[in-house]
Amino acid sequence: MKILVVDDEQDVKTLFEQRFRKEIKNGQVEFIFSFSGEDALVQLNKWEHEAILILSDINMPGMSGLQLLENVKKKYMKPPPIVMMITAYGDSENHRIATELGADDFLTKPVDFNMLKEKLNLKSS
C-alpha cells in the first residue's frame, strides 16, 4: 500500500517511519512524504495515481489540506485516492467542510497510530 503523507511539519516523516517500522520493512506499506499541498499535487502527477491513500494535515501554509482534498477529489476520479484528513483542531467546522469535500476519514493530532493501523487493516504484533 502506497501512502502519501502531507504535513508541513518535517518531523512527521521520522514519526511515521518509527511507528510503521515493521510494516515498512515487510513491504506492507510504502510512505512518501510531501511538506506542502502544492508538492503533494506534484507528487501525485508524477505517480499517475499510484498513491491509494493520502493522509493530509488540514492546517498548512499555502495550500491547505482542505484545498488539497478538493483538488484530489476533482482531478483523480478513477477512482480517487482515499483521503484521511489530520488536524490538531477537532472542531466541527473543519470536519463538516472536509466531509463535504469528500474526505474519507478524519483524524486528530496527536495521531493514534494503533487506531490508524486498524483503519489501514494492518495487524499489530
MARVEXKOL-8543 format. One record per residue: residue number from 1; z, y, x of N, C-alpha, C, CB in turn. Coordinates in Angstrom, 3 decimals, always signed. Glycine has a CB too. Layout:
<recs>
REC  num       n.w       n.v       n.u      ca.w      ca.v      ca.u       c.w       c.v       c.u      cb.w      cb.v      cb.u
REC  NUM         Z         Y         X         Z         Y         X         Z         Y         X         Z         Y         X
...
</recs>
This chain:
<recs>
REC  num       n.w       n.v       n.u      ca.w      ca.v      ca.u       c.w       c.v       c.u      cb.w      cb.v      cb.u
REC    1    +0.000    -1.171    +0.853    +0.000    +0.000    +0.000    +0.000    +1.232    +0.898    +1.225    -0.001    -0.970
REC    2    -0.996    +2.097    +0.702    -1.073    +3.331    +1.470    -0.400    +4.438    +0.665    -2.553    +3.699    +1.807
REC    3    +0.530    +5.138    +1.308    +1.304    +6.179    +0.636    +1.169    +7.479    +1.407    +2.793    +5.774    +0.507
REC    4    +0.787    +8.537    +0.696    +0.712    +9.873    +1.263    +1.978   +10.616    +0.871    -0.566   +10.632    +0.778
REC    5    +2.767   +11.037    +1.865    +3.981   +11.805    +1.619    +3.673   +13.259    +1.951    +5.194   +11.264    +2.467
REC    6    +3.903   +14.153    +0.989    +3.606   +15.569    +1.166    +4.906   +16.359    +1.043    +2.551   +16.059    +0.124
REC    7    +5.295   +17.005    +2.140    +6.531   +17.785    +2.157    +6.452   +18.750    +3.321    +7.796   +16.866    +2.270
REC    8    +6.877   +19.992    +3.106    +6.827   +20.977    +4.180    +7.936   +20.778    +5.214    +6.917   +22.367    +3.601
REC    9    +8.900   +19.924    +4.933    +9.971   +19.650    +5.890    +9.520   +18.532    +6.832   +11.296   +19.259    +5.156
REC   10    +9.382   +18.862    +8.116    +8.858   +17.922    +9.104    +9.740   +16.675    +9.272    +8.709   +18.620   +10.439
REC   11   +11.050   +16.806    +9.075   +11.956   +15.675    +9.298   +11.798   +14.563    +8.262   +13.384   +16.161    +9.293
REC   12   +11.041   +14.816    +7.201   +10.831   +13.787    +6.191   +10.085   +12.587    +6.793   +10.048   +14.364    +4.992
REC   13    +9.234   +12.839    +7.777    +8.474   +11.766    +8.427    +9.422   +10.755    +9.079    +7.505   +12.351    +9.484
REC   14   +10.359   +11.263    +9.868   +11.332   +10.397   +10.538   +12.183    +9.644    +9.516   +12.234   +11.223   +11.474
REC   15   +12.608   +10.333    +8.480   +13.444    +9.729    +7.451   +12.731    +8.560    +6.766   +13.845   +10.778    +6.417
REC   16   +11.486    +8.758    +6.345   +10.735    +7.685    +5.686   +10.471    +6.533    +6.646    +9.409    +8.219    +5.132
REC   17   +10.126    +6.856    +7.900    +9.853    +5.787    +8.870   +11.101    +4.961    +9.154    +9.313    +6.378   +10.176
REC   18   +12.276    +5.585    +9.151   +13.520    +4.841    +9.344   +13.841    +3.984    +8.134   +14.674    +5.796    +9.627
REC   19   +13.746    +4.565    +6.940   +14.137    +3.866    +5.717   +13.186    +2.747    +5.327   +14.236    +4.841    +4.591
REC   20   +11.934    +2.815    +5.783   +10.936    +1.797    +5.454   +10.495    +1.022    +6.692    +9.725    +2.443    +4.787
REC   21   +11.358    +0.958    +7.700   +11.018    +0.314    +8.973   +10.487    -1.108    +8.769   +12.243    +0.283    +9.888
REC   22   +11.231    -1.922    +8.015   +10.826    -3.322    +7.800    +9.508    -3.410    +7.039   +11.919    -4.083    +7.034
REC   23    +9.369    -2.591    +6.003    +8.167    -2.637    +5.165    +6.930    -2.177    +5.948    +8.356    -1.759    +3.910
REC   24    +7.120    -1.222    +6.860    +6.015    -0.760    +7.704    +5.656    -1.856    +8.703    +6.390    +0.561    +8.446
REC   25    +6.674    -2.441    +9.316    +6.449    -3.469   +10.334    +5.722    -4.689    +9.771    +7.775    -3.898   +10.942
REC   26    +6.093    -5.109    +8.554    +5.447    -6.297    +7.985    +4.181    -5.971    +7.185    +6.427    -7.028    +7.095
REC   27    +3.743    -4.714    +7.232    +2.475    -4.338    +6.633    +2.489    -4.111    +5.129    +1.496    -5.362    +6.935
REC   28    +3.677    -4.052    +4.515    +3.738    -3.804    +3.069    +3.324    -2.382    +2.720    +5.144    -4.071    +2.546
REC   29    +3.660    -1.436    +3.591    +3.323    -0.031    +3.334    +2.779    +0.626    +4.596    +4.557    +0.741    +2.823
REC   30    +1.930    +1.609    +4.369    +1.437    +2.463    +5.446    +1.624    +3.892    +4.973    -0.076    +2.157    +5.811
REC   31    +2.360    +4.681    +5.751    +2.613    +6.066    +5.384    +1.701    +6.995    +6.146    +4.065    +6.434    +5.636
REC   32    +1.220    +8.005    +5.455    +0.516    +9.119    +6.055    +1.268   +10.354    +5.584    -1.029    +9.154    +5.655
REC   33    +1.455   +11.311    +6.483    +2.261   +12.482    +6.161    +1.425   +13.750    +6.229    +3.455   +12.587    +7.109
REC   34    +1.575   +14.601    +5.226    +0.980   +15.931    +5.203    +2.123   +16.909    +4.981    -0.135   +16.066    +4.084
REC   35    +2.035   +18.044    +5.652    +3.131   +19.010    +5.568    +2.772   +20.243    +4.747    +3.545   +19.434    +6.952
REC   36    +1.672   +20.138    +3.969    +1.307   +21.186    +3.012    +0.393   +20.573    +1.956    +0.608   +22.399    +3.729
REC   37    +0.336   +21.234    +0.810    -0.561   +20.771    -0.243    -2.014   +20.839    +0.185    -0.360   +21.587    -1.501
REC   38    -2.356   +21.913    +0.917    -3.729   +22.079    +1.383    -4.123   +20.931    +2.311    -3.895   +23.430    +2.102
REC   39    -3.242   +20.570    +3.250    -3.532   +19.473    +4.171    -3.632   +18.146    +3.423    -2.452   +19.387    +5.260
REC   40    -2.828   +17.973    +2.398    -2.885   +16.731    +1.613    -4.266   +16.558    +0.988    -1.798   +16.730    +0.512
REC   41    -4.854   +17.636    +0.475    -6.192   +17.542    -0.112    -7.232   +17.204    +0.956    -6.564   +18.859    -0.817
REC   42    -7.075   +17.775    +2.145    -7.979   +17.456    +3.255    -7.879   +15.966    +3.583    -7.645   +18.317    +4.511
REC   43    -6.640   +15.455    +3.670    -6.433   +14.041    +3.971    -7.052   +13.152    +2.889    -4.934   +13.739    +4.111
REC   44    -6.854   +13.504    +1.621    -7.416   +12.708    +0.527    -8.943   +12.684    +0.594    -6.956   +13.266    -0.830
REC   45    -9.548   +13.804    +0.937   -11.011   +13.858    +1.050   -11.506   +12.976    +2.193   -11.480   +15.307    +1.264
REC   46   -10.740   +12.903    +3.289   -11.124   +12.043    +4.421   -11.074   +10.569    +4.026   -10.199   +12.297    +5.632
REC   47   -10.078   +10.188    +3.239    -9.888    +8.771    +2.909   -10.741    +8.305    +1.759    -8.460    +8.509    +2.587
REC   48   -11.333    +9.248    +1.046   -12.104    +8.878    -0.137   -11.305    +7.970    -1.060   -13.401    +8.193    +0.270
REC   49   -10.128    +8.423    -1.397    -9.292    +7.782    -2.415    -8.592    +6.511    -1.930   -10.132    +7.453    -3.613
REC   50    -8.356    +6.391    -0.652    -7.616    +5.221    -0.169    -6.141    +5.273    -0.535    -7.759    +5.100    +1.331
REC   51    -5.565    +6.476    -0.632    -4.148    +6.580    -0.962    -3.959    +6.163    -2.412    -3.614    +8.025    -0.722
REC   52    -3.131    +5.183    -2.638    -2.914    +4.756    -4.015    -1.634    +5.352    -4.594    -2.861    +3.236    -4.090
REC   53    -0.832    +5.981    -3.729    +0.394    +6.608    -4.197    +0.632    +7.877    -3.393    +1.601    +5.638    -4.079
REC   54    +0.973    +8.944    -4.083    +1.308   +10.206    -3.429    +2.734   +10.558    -3.820    +0.307   +11.352    -3.826
REC   55    +3.572   +10.816    -2.822    +4.928   +11.325    -3.042    +4.904   +12.770    -2.590    +6.031   +10.478    -2.262
REC   56    +5.069   +13.713    -3.504    +4.933   +15.123    -3.152    +6.154   +15.940    -3.543    +3.708   +15.703    -3.808
REC   57    +6.599   +16.744    -2.591    +7.617   +17.753    -2.860    +6.999   +18.775    -3.819    +8.127   +18.440    -1.524
REC   58    +7.797   +19.396    -4.658    +7.280   +20.422    -5.565    +7.280   +21.781    -4.886    +8.110   +20.475    -6.856
REC   59    +8.391   +22.131    -4.246    +8.550   +23.466    -3.694    +8.128   +23.510    -2.232    +9.991   +23.928    -3.837
REC   60    +6.895   +24.024    -2.013    +6.356   +24.170    -0.662    +5.674   +25.528    -0.582    +5.356   +23.008    -0.306
REC   61    +5.664   +26.139    +0.619    +4.917   +27.390    +0.767    +3.416   +27.127    +0.607    +5.210   +28.043    +2.147
REC   62    +2.671   +28.137    +0.200    +1.237   +27.943    -0.029    +1.047   +27.186    -1.324    +0.571   +27.185    +1.151
REC   63    +0.252   +26.130    -1.271    +0.007   +25.314    -2.462    +1.254   +24.509    -2.800    -1.204   +24.373    -2.247
REC   64    +1.784   +24.713    -3.998    +2.975   +23.962    -4.411    +2.589   +22.525    -4.749    +3.662   +24.639    -5.628
REC   65    +3.601   +21.685    -4.864    +3.358   +20.307    -5.269    +2.755   +20.215    -6.660    +4.641   +19.521    -5.219
REC   66    +3.117   +21.154    -7.546    +2.537   +21.161    -8.889    +1.047   +21.499    -8.841    +3.279   +22.164    -9.787
REC   67    +0.661   +22.440    -7.961    -0.753   +22.776    -7.801    -1.514   +21.590    -7.191    -0.915   +24.040    -6.914
REC   68    -0.893   +20.919    -6.230    -1.495   +19.724    -5.639    -1.702   +18.654    -6.708    -0.612   +19.178    -4.492
REC   69    -0.678   +18.414    -7.509    -0.755   +17.437    -8.590    -1.927   +17.749    -9.517    +0.560   +17.410    -9.385
REC   70    -2.044   +19.002    -9.908    -3.123   +19.407   -10.807    -4.488   +19.133   -10.168    -2.990   +20.902   -11.169
REC   71    -4.647   +19.472    -8.880    -5.899   +19.216    -8.168    -6.218   +17.727    -8.105    -5.830   +19.790    -6.760
REC   72    -5.220   +16.925    -7.768    -5.418   +15.483    -7.613    -5.826   +14.852    -8.940    -4.138   +14.814    -7.078
REC   73    -5.127   +15.201    -9.996    -5.401   +14.584   -11.296    -6.759   +15.008   -11.860    -4.298   +14.943   -12.284
REC   74    -7.249   +16.199   -11.479    -8.561   +16.650   -11.945    -9.691   +16.043   -11.121    -8.644   +18.171   -11.895
REC   75    -9.500   +15.928    -9.811   -10.593   +15.547    -8.923   -10.729   +14.040    -8.722   -10.405   +16.203    -7.599
REC   76    -9.610   +13.342    -8.636    -9.641   +11.912    -8.314    -9.418   +11.123    -9.590    -8.569   +11.545    -7.242
REC   77   -10.501   +10.805   -10.287   -10.370   +10.239   -11.626   -10.718    +8.766   -11.736   -11.222   +10.994   -12.554
REC   78   -10.972    +8.076   -10.667   -11.476    +6.697   -10.797   -10.619    +5.654   -10.123   -12.847    +6.611   -10.241
REC   79    -9.479    +5.305   -10.490    -8.527    +6.097   -11.265    -7.809    +7.052   -10.332    -7.513    +5.190   -12.011
REC   80    -7.139    +8.064   -10.853    -6.423    +8.971    -9.949    -5.248    +8.248    -9.289    -5.923   +10.220   -10.714
REC   81    -4.871    +8.700    -8.090    -3.704    +8.086    -7.438    -2.454    +8.277    -8.301    -3.480    +8.695    -6.024
REC   82    -1.508    +7.390    -8.144    -0.195    +7.569    -8.767    +0.500    +8.689    -7.997    +0.663    +6.223    -8.752
REC   83    +1.067    +9.648    -8.718    +1.734   +10.776    -8.071    +3.178   +10.840    -8.550    +0.992   +12.113    -8.368
REC   84    +4.105   +10.732    -7.589    +5.532   +10.906    -7.865    +5.952   +12.248    -7.271    +6.392    +9.718    -7.270
REC   85    +6.546   +13.097    -8.077    +6.979   +14.411    -7.629    +8.433   +14.331    -7.145    +6.830   +15.457    -8.770
REC   86    +8.687   +15.009    -6.020   +10.029   +15.026    -5.442   +10.468   +16.482    -5.308   +10.065   +14.292    -4.051
REC   87   +11.655   +16.792    -5.787   +12.142   +18.159    -5.695   +13.648   +18.200    -5.494   +11.762   +18.937    -6.941
REC   88   +14.093   +19.266    -4.877   +15.531   +19.477    -4.718   +16.122   +20.016    -6.016   +15.818   +20.447    -3.548
REC   89   +15.266   +20.443    -6.907   +15.720   +21.030    -8.154   +15.455   +20.069    -9.299   +15.032   +22.379    -8.407
REC   90   +16.515   +19.665    -9.984   +16.366   +18.727   -11.082   +16.210   +19.425   -12.413   +17.539   +17.800   -11.132
REC   91   +15.670   +20.658   -12.394   +15.612   +21.420   -13.639   +14.531   +20.898   -14.577   +15.368   +22.889   -13.341
REC   92   +14.754   +21.107   -15.840   +13.864   +20.568   -16.864   +12.497   +21.250   -16.864   +14.505   +20.708   -18.228
REC   93   +12.407   +22.504   -16.426   +11.127   +23.214   -16.433   +10.130   +22.566   -15.466   +11.336   +24.694   -16.062
REC   94   +10.561   +22.280   -14.218    +9.678   +21.599   -13.268    +9.296   +20.216   -13.784   +10.354   +21.483   -11.889
REC   95   +10.254   +19.525   -14.381    +9.981   +18.193   -14.933    +8.937   +18.290   -16.041   +11.282   +17.544   -15.474
REC   96    +9.082   +19.255   -16.926    +8.142   +19.436   -18.033    +6.734   +19.736   -17.504    +8.619   +20.576   -18.963
REC   97    +6.640   +20.672   -16.565    +5.336   +21.052   -16.010    +4.693   +19.865   -15.298    +5.483   +22.243   -15.035
REC   98    +5.474   +19.164   -14.487    +4.946   +18.002   -13.758    +4.442   +16.943   -14.726    +6.025   +17.404   -12.836
REC   99    +5.177   +16.712   -15.796    +4.764   +15.735   -16.802    +3.467   +16.169   -17.477    +5.869   +15.543   -17.851
REC  100    +3.380   +17.445   -17.846    +2.166   +17.958   -18.485    +0.949   +17.849   -17.576    +2.367   +19.406   -18.897
REC  101    +1.156   +17.992   -16.265    +0.056   +17.927   -15.305    -0.321   +16.490   -14.942    +0.425   +18.689   -14.049
REC  102    +0.450   +15.529   -15.437    +0.084   +14.131   -15.224    +0.905   +13.390   -14.186    -1.320   +14.060   -14.839
REC  103    +2.076   +13.935   -13.803    +2.933   +13.222   -12.849    +3.309   +11.860   -13.421    +4.211   +14.048   -12.521
REC  104    +3.290   +10.864   -12.551    +3.621    +9.510   -12.989    +5.110    +9.225   -12.913    +2.871    +8.501   -12.159
REC  105    +5.835   +10.004   -12.092    +7.279    +9.813   -11.962    +7.862   +11.068   -11.348    +7.621    +8.554   -11.099
REC  106    +9.171   +11.187   -11.379    +9.851   +12.397   -10.941   +11.130   +11.991   -10.227   +10.153   +13.347   -12.141
REC  107   +11.279   +12.348    -8.955   +12.461   +12.017    -8.166   +13.141   +13.291    -7.692   +12.087   +11.125    -6.965
REC  108   +14.455   +13.239    -7.517   +15.167   +14.396    -6.989   +15.677   +14.104    -5.587   +16.330   +14.786    -7.913
REC  109   +15.803   +15.189    -4.811   +16.365   +15.087    -3.459   +17.868   +15.152    -3.570   +15.827   +16.215    -2.521
REC  110   +18.606   +14.469    -2.722   +18.074   +13.550    -1.717   +17.521   +12.290    -2.381   +19.165   +13.179    -0.693
REC  111   +16.419   +11.797    -1.832   +15.749   +10.626    -2.403   +16.640    +9.401    -2.261   +14.381   +10.381    -1.717
REC  112   +16.792    +8.677    -3.343   +17.494    +7.395    -3.336   +16.460    +6.349    -2.914   +18.140    +7.057    -4.761
REC  113   +16.485    +5.967    -1.634   +15.452    +5.084    -1.095   +15.498    +3.688    -1.693   +15.586    +4.992    +0.398
REC  114   +16.680    +3.207    -2.084   +16.748    +1.901    -2.744   +16.024    +1.948    -4.089   +18.220    +1.466    -2.940
REC  115   +16.241    +3.031    -4.834   +15.570    +3.181    -6.119   +14.061    +3.336    -5.906   +16.140    +4.395    -6.892
REC  116   +13.661    +4.092    -4.882   +12.241    +4.266    -4.599   +11.586    +2.926    -4.266   +12.044    +5.258    -3.445
REC  117   +12.261    +2.123    -3.457   +11.724    +0.795    -3.110   +11.571    -0.065    -4.363   +12.644    +0.084    -2.085
REC  118   +12.536    +0.024    -5.285   +12.428    -0.717    -6.556   +11.213    -0.250    -7.337   +13.706    -0.540    -7.410
REC  119   +11.008    +1.063    -7.402    +9.862    +1.612    -8.131    +8.547    +1.151    -7.498    +9.928    +3.155    -8.160
REC  120    +8.547    +0.976    -6.189    +7.345    +0.550    -5.477    +7.220    -0.970    -5.430    +7.349    +1.110    -4.065
REC  121    +8.158    -1.667    -6.086    +8.179    -3.133    -6.104    +8.281    -3.735    -4.719    +6.946    -3.659    -6.784
REC  122    +9.094    -3.106    -3.863    +9.357    -3.634    -2.525   +10.727    -4.284    -2.550    +9.281    -2.510    -1.429
REC  123   +10.807    -5.495    -2.098   +12.069    -6.237    -2.101   +12.988    -5.705    -1.016   +11.821    -7.747    -1.901
REC  124   +14.245    -5.467    -1.375   +15.247    -5.088    -0.379   +15.821    -6.353    +0.220   +16.373    -4.205    -1.002
REC  125   +15.941    -6.352    +1.546   +16.520    -7.535    +2.168   +17.580    -7.131    +3.154   +15.449    -8.374    +2.856
</recs>
